Amino acid sequence: MDLLLSLPIASYFFSTSLTSWSTSLNLLFFYMTWSTLVLSHSPLKIEILGTTALRLVFWLVPSLLFLLFDTLLPSLAQSIKFNGASGLPPRDARTLAKLLGLALTNLALSTVVQAAISLGLTTLLQTPIFRTSTTLPLPWQMAKHIALLFAAREVLTYYIHRYLLHNPSSAKNKTVKHITACHTDYAHSHHTPPFSLLLMADHPLPFLLHRFLPLYLPALALHDNLHILTFLLYVGLATVEETLAMSGYTIVPGIIMGGITRRSAVHYAKPVGNFGCWGVLDWVHGTSLGGKDVMADIQDEAEKHNVKGRSAKRLDQGGNMVQNGIQGLRRSARSRARKSRG
């Protein structure tokens, strides 16, 4: 428990950011907390408990709060749910208890699998899986690695989801047929928009293939080039994205995130498309459903922030600056010419 409470990511965002301290003091506090954590706990312990803590904070707690809101205020909840009343979670306590038990079992399973892989590779390579040091990663390195991780996750999620979990020709392969059937029976048994608790309430085998491997394999590929802080930030961001995407709410903030949520709801109601996380590969392969694809969302986001107008304004400003500079050079040249004639 002391490790969970001393996670610097949590203390940084939920404690110091709420005070009037300067940025330098925030960073100093963060660095001291992180150094203490690294020096007092093993890299494997930081990885596993850090990942579990992020899952609990950014998936389990919001999912239970969303579920409480949907069940206690159904008339209000249905007004902001895709498909209205049909998008509400079941109100049967026994059904919800089973779903919660399955979700927690899958969370525990993924934690055990991750720990086994990390321990095995650490023992084999004689080095921690991820770079764990008191030196903090540079911001541009974190941004670059997180972009690579999310891109690889999108690719893995799309092809696993489409060809293993929803393969129309699965009858040709008994293993794929079994995986497809398990996913259909557990994750798509209601054919309604999802709610966040369903994120991990799938059959264990499809769950590992769909949710765990696309998240963890790209990080393993980077291995010790990836700082453990970057990995934890990536896990936290991915968990927030998945939780919101599965919420089924029409009021998820942001056009891009709202589009992801909408496509997830359409997929659960009609699981023949929208296989990716962000919808990029669905757009490429023509498997987007629901009328609007990711490119339409990007266009809407650009129009919302008036990107075209701002670009034109900046171009005009740049052109005016160039023109003023040229005029200044001409005036200077004429002045020098008059002086030389005088």
Secondary structure, DSSP 4 states (H G I P E B T S, - for coil): -HHHHT-HHHHHHHTGGGS---HHHHHHHHHHHHHHHHHHS-HHHHHHHHHHHHHIIIIIHHHHHHHHHHHH-HHHHGGGBTTGGGGSPP--HHHHHHHHHHHHHHHHHHHHHHHHHHHHHHHHHTS-SSB--SSPPPHHHHHHHHHHHHHHHHHHHHHHIIIIIS-TTGGG-HHHHHHHHHHHHHHTSS-S---GGGGS-S-HHHHIIIIIHHHHHHHHHHGGGSBHHHHHHHHHHHHHHHHHHTS-BTT-SSHHHHHHHHHHHHHHHS-SS--SSSSHHHHHHT---SS--HHHHHHHHHHHTTHHHHHHHHHHHHHHHHHHHHHHHHHHHHHHHHHHH-
